[in-house]
Amino acid sequence: MNMKVYILAIAAFVVGTVELIIGGILDIIAEDLQVSISTAGWLITMFSIIFALSAPILLTVTAKAERKSLYVWALVVFLLGNVISFLSPTYFVLMLGRIFSAASGSLIIVLSITIASSIVKEAYRARAIGVIFMGVSGSLVLGVPLGLVIGNSFGWRAPFLLISVLTLAAIVGIYAFLPKIPARPTIPLKEQLATLKRPKIISAQLTSVLMLTGHLTLYAYFTPFLKTALQLSSGWVSIVYFIFGISAVFGGGIGGWAADKLGSTKSILVIIASFAIVMFLIPAVTFSLYLFLVVMIAWSMLSWAITPAQQNYLIETAPESYEIQQSLNTSALHIGIALGSAVGGFVIEHYSVVDTAWVGGIFVLLAFVCAVFSVTRPASAKRLGQSIPV
């Protein structure tokens, strides 16, 4: 594996930290800024919406830019967004900081994926993508639990200061170790987006949307779920997040390995089917913390195992437009995050936080239907260009 992939994964780790870190401290933010928890949840929802919209747009606008310089400037804007969040006196200013972070973060993640998948041999491509998402999931190991500890000890602003420091370190690392990478020949956006007319592609992207919608319906409100369903203290909540994060890191790596060894199609179907079963099991095992942890570990691993297989499947299906497909898939993931956090908020306000698990499971079942539809569609013989470089 090219060592530069791991450098990109470190930067992805920083971005992943800022995206979901507030999921564990929503109650603290809501109390300090005098808004409801569901309103505070929009800090996750809006981040995901901006992330989803920005990824394909910014990738197209910056198509001719040298990739290393573009990466560094994206990190600088990301740093600015986190500084604004740290200093924000009101909910509106905090939301503004989140928007800056989301737009720049979307470009950072897409650049990490596309660069990583193009600098390794084809046999290691899914694993390289898996390493990037191990960086994102790795942010859950340290980011979310550490955010909980720091947020509870020093206030909700402190985690944003930590992220700012980590971003400075990422800027130095990318500048020092990543070589200059020229832009690829540009294919008009209209031609690239035309691939979405293919049922095989659009259903694959919809699979990602529904999968993440189901996941975030519960995960965006995991802290109140743990406190309500299992009566856990703040200290135990941090421990549970830590276990979740470790499992997620292994899940991303296992997902990439499975896609390379077993094939993307088989991996996708098995992972989504297993994920649906686990989602429905979660509320049924809350009577026992230890049994819940076993099921939660499977939930965490599966939630991150799907992405390397899905990204590799899109590369195999549409190699002529792999950059825009990976970008659109990143957007699809964040549309799912936005929908999931919104659906979860609706469930909490009208029913119970415990109901978020089985409601999320329904969306995962719909994702499985879309996946089956996609993999059974014939591949198109039409290509816009050559296969991706390695």
N, C-alpha and C positions, 0 to 999 in steps of 0.2 A: 504493500500500500504506500502511495506517495505521501511523504511526511507533511507536505503542504496541505493535504486534506485535513489533517489534525489542527493546523493553524486556523483554517477556515471554520472548523468545528468549535474552536474556542470563541471566535467572534459570534457564531450562532448561539453559543451558550449565553453570552451577554444579552443578546436580543431576546432570547427565550425567557430570560429572567424578568425583563421589564414587562413582558406581555401579560403574564398571569400572576405575577407576584402579589398584586393587590387582591387577588381572589381570597387569600388567607387573612387579609386585614380590612375587608370591606366594612365590617362593623365599626372598626375604629375610625375609618375615614368618614363614614356616614354620621357618626356621633359628633366628630370635630367640625365638620362642614355643615352640620344641621340639615342633612337630607336623609331620606329613607334608604334602607339597604338595597331595595330594588332600583332606586335612582342611582345609588353608588355603583350598582351593577352595570349601568350604562357606560361606565369608564372602561369596562371590558368590551361591551358590545360595540361602542363607537371605535375603540382601538381596532377591533377586528374588521369593521366595515371599511375604515380608512385603509387598513392593511390590504384588504381584498381588492379595493378599487385602485390602489396605488401601484401594486406589483406589476401588472401588465402594461400600464400606462408609462411608468417610469422606465421600465425595461426597454420599451419602444423609443421613447424620447432620447434615451442615453445610448442607443444602439451603436453609435459610432465612436463612443468614448472609450479610451484605453481603460481596461478593467481595474487595474490596481489603483489608479488615481481616483476613479469613480467610487471604488470601495472605501477609500480613506475619507473622501468628502461625505459619503453617506454616513460614516461613523461620526464625523464632526457634527452633522445635523442631528444625529441621534443623541449625541452628548448634549446639544443645546436643548432638545426636548426634555431631557431628564433634569437638567438644571432648572428649567421653567417649572417642572413638576415639583421639584424640591422647594422652590421659593414661593409656590403658588399660595396666595392668601384666600382664594375663593374656589368654589367648585368649577366655575367657568374657566379660570386660569389653569387649573389642574387639567381640565378637559383639553385645553389648547396645547399644553405640554404633551399630553398623550397623543394628540393628532400628529405633532411633529415627530414623535418617537415612532408612531405607527407607519407613517409614510416612508421615512428613511429606513426603518427596520425591515419593511417589506422588500426593499431593494437589496439590503444586505443579505437576507435569507436566500433570495432568488440567485444572487451572484454566487453565494456560497455553494448552492446546489449545482448550478450550471458549470461553474469552474471545476468543482470536484468531479463531476461526472465526465468531464472532457479531458482531464489530465491523467486518467487511469485507463488501463486496458479494459476492454469490454467485459471480460470475465469478472472484473472486480467492480463494475459500475454500480450495481445495486448496493454493494457493501460500502462504497464511497458515499453514496447518498445516505445510507444507514448511519455512517459515522457523523455526518452533518446533523442528522436528527438525534443522534446520541448526544450531541452538543446541546441541542434544544432541550431534550428530555433531561439532560444532566443539570440544567438550570433548576429543574424541580428538586433535585437532590439537595442542592445547597441554597438555591435562590428562594424558593417558597418557604421552606422551614426557617432559613435564616431571616427572611423577611418577616415571618411571624415573630421570631425571637426579638429582632431589632425593633420591629413595629410596636410590640408590646412593652419593650423596655425604654425606648427612646422616642416613640411617636411614629406616626405613619410616614413622615417625611424622610426619616433616616434611611430607609431602603433605597430611595431615589439617589441619595448621596453616594451610597455604596455602588450603585449601578454606574454613576458618573465616573467614579474612580476606575471601575472595571473597564469602562469604555475607553478611557485614556490609555489603559494598558493594551487594549485591543488595537487601538490606532498605532501604537508603537510597534506591536508585533507584526501587523499587516505591512506597515511601511518598511520594516527591516527585513522580513523574510519572504514576502510574496514577490515574485518577479513581475516585471511588466508583462501584461497579457493583452495583445491586440484584440480589437473587436472583430467578431465574425462578419462575413458578408451579410448585408441586411436584406432580408426578404420582406417585402411590403406587408404591413400589418393586416391589410385586407385579405391577402393570400393566406396568411397564417391563421387568421380567425375563421377562414372558410372551412378549416378542418373541423370546426364545431358543428358543421352541418352533417357530419358523419355520425350516425346513431352510435357507433362503437365508441367514439370519442366523447360525445356529449353525455352519454350514460355513465361513462367512466368518471367524468368530472362530477356528475351528480351523485355518484356513489360516495365521493369524498365529502361533498356537502352534507349529505344525510348522516354519514358515519360520525362526523364531528358534531353535528347538531345533537345526535343522541348522546354522545360523550359529554358535551358541555352542559347539557340540560341538568346533569347531576354535578359535574366537576366544578362548574362556575360557582356553585353554592355548596361545595363540599364541607366547608367549615361549619355552617349552620346545620348541615345534615349530620355531621359527626356529633355536634353538641346536642342535637335534638334526639336522634335515633339511638345513639350509644351513650349519651350523657357524659361525654368526655370533657376534661378540663383543657385549658389552653395549652398546657404542657404536653398532654397526650395528643392533642391535635397536631402539634409540631412533629412529634414522633411518627405519627401516621403519615404525614406528608413526606417525611424523610424516607420511610419505607416505600411509599408510592414512587418517589423519585428514583430510588435505586432500581426498583423493578422496571421503571420506564426506560432507564439507560440500557439495561439488558434487553428489553423488548425491541428497541431500535436496532441494536446489533443483531439480534436473532432474526428480525424481520428481513434485514439485508442479506444475511447468510441464507435464509430460507428461499428468498427470491432467486438468488444465484444458483442454489443447489437443486431446488424443487421446481423452479419456474414461477414466474410472476402470477400466472392465472390460478394455478392450484393454491398458491400461498394466499392470494386475496380471498378466495372463496372460503377456505378453512378458517382464516383469521376472523373474517366478518361473522361467520356463523357462530364461532366460539364466543365472540364478543357479545353477540345478542343473548346467548345463554347466560353469560356471566352477569349482564345488566339486570336480567330478570331475577337472578339469584340474590343480588345484593340486599334488597329489602327483606328477604326471607331469612338472612343469617345475622341480622343485627342483634339477635338475642345473645350472641356469643362473640366477644371481642376477638378471640383467637380464630374462630371460624370465619369471621368477617375479614380478618387480615389475610387469610389464605385466598379468599375469593377476590379481595381487593388487589392482591399482588397479580393475579391472573388478569384482572381488569386493566391494571396499569401496563403490564407487558404488552397485551394485545392492542391497547390504544395507540402505542407508538410503533408496533410491529408492522402495521398496515401501510404506513407511508412509503418506506423504501420500495416495497413491492408495487405499490400503485404508481409511483414515479417511474420505476423501471418499465412497467407495463405501458405507460404512455410513450416512453422513448421507443420501445419496440413497435408500438402501433403507429406512431407518427414521427419517425426519425428526421423527416425533413423540416419539422417545426418544433424540435424538442425543447428549445429555450422557451418559446411562448407557451408550450404545453405545461412545462414545469412551473412557469409563472402563473398560468391560469389555475393550475392545481393548487398552488400556494394560496391563490385568491379563493378557490373553492373551499379550502380548509378553513379560512378565516370567515368566509360567509357562514360556514357551519358553526364556527365558534360564536359569531354574532347571533345567529338564529337560536343556538342552544342556550346562550345566556339569557336571551329574551324569553324563550319558551320556559326556561327554568324559573325566571322571575314571575311569569304568569301563573305557573303551577303553585309557587309558594304563596302568592297573594290570594288565590282562589281556592286552593286545596291545602296540601301539606308539603313540606320540604322532603319528606320521605317518599312522596309520590313521584319525585323527579327521576328516580331510578327506572321504574317501569315505563314511564312516559318516554324516557330516553331510549329504552329498549325497543319501543315501537319504531322509532326513527331508524335504528340499526337494522331492523328487519326490512324496512323499505330500502336501505342501502344494499342489503343482500340481493334483493330483487333486481335492482339496477345493475349490480355487478354480474349477476347471471345473464341478464340481457346483453350486457356489453361483451362478455367473453364468448357468447354464442353468435355474435354478429360476424360476418366474414370480413377479413382484412381487405382494405382497398389497395389495389395495385398502383394507384396513382401516387406519384411522389413529386415533390417540388424541387428536390435537390438530392445531394449525396447523403450517405449516412454520416452520423456525427463523427467528428474527429476524436481520436484518443491519443 
